Amino acid sequence: MKHIVLMMPLALLAAPVAAQGAGAEPQAGGTAETPPVEARIARLEGELARAKRVAENARQQVARLRAELALKDELIALGIERNAQLYELAVEVIEKGLSKRSVEPFLQTARVKMENLQQDYVDRAHAVRIYPGTPPPSLQKQNEQSAQNN
């Protein structure tokens, strides 16, 4: 592909020479219809430089978007894992609540025990919840490692 792009400007430069004939020499200043060869070369080199900058910017943007996508995929995987943990927690709460068909919670003899159990479940649910600012696991590990090093 690069060879084709580089050969096209050469073909464009050679076209005026071929049109003037084999024995005639090209004019250094060009004519009113064709710009001088040096000007065409400079213009084409400028276009090539712009195209290279555009291509490099596109490559950088693709790399940035791929990294961002990898972090989003990591968060999705974390969400799936945490969702399973929350489901298990909910099932456990339901099973404990349904198996305790006694009147003890109504008599408040084990009120403190029940409140502690409730707080444990709330703490576990909050521990596995994903908040909008939750970093992906890889970034969280990096932050923890840098905090330990400091």
Residue pairs with C-beta under 8 A, 6 or more apart in sequence:
5 48
9 40
9 41
9 44
9 48
12 40
12 44
13 37
13 40
13 41
16 26
16 30
16 34
16 37
17 26
20 26
26 37
28 36
28 37
29 36
30 36
30 37
30 39
35 43
71 136
71 138
71 139
74 136
74 137
74 138
75 130
75 134
75 136
78 130
78 134
78 136
78 137
79 130
82 128
82 129
82 130
85 128
86 125
86 128
86 129
89 121
89 124
89 125
89 128
93 121
96 117
104 110
105 111
105 114
135 143
